[in-house]
Amino acid sequence: MKKIEAIIKPFKLDEVREALSDIGITGMTVTEVKGFGRQKGHTELYRGAEYVVDFLPKAKLEVIVSDDRVEAAIEAIVKAAHTGKIGDGKIFVSPVEHVVRIRTGETNDEAI
């Protein structure tokens, strides 16, 4: 099993959720986060004064999938989240050792 974490632009969240749903991945956790990479924030004007916005709003999507679904999930996220502009985001994949569904006690692949 693998944990896929994707940091994406917030307005792309619905498209990514639909893309994952289309390939049969429905369980996910979404968190509103702020951050920056190469984008390095931007400058805005408020009441005539310039100020720097260092941390940009992003959405962090977390999903656990079986090993054989990882590539399909990554492909779906990339296709749905892509705009071609700086700040599209990143995807991180990590191993997951053990999963337990609290309600039923099911473990590992049965629990996801």
Summary of the structure (lengths in Angstrom):
residues: 112
radius of gyration: 16.8
end to end distance: 9.2
largest distance: 58.5
contacts: 288
relative contact order: 0.31
helix: 29%
strand: 38%
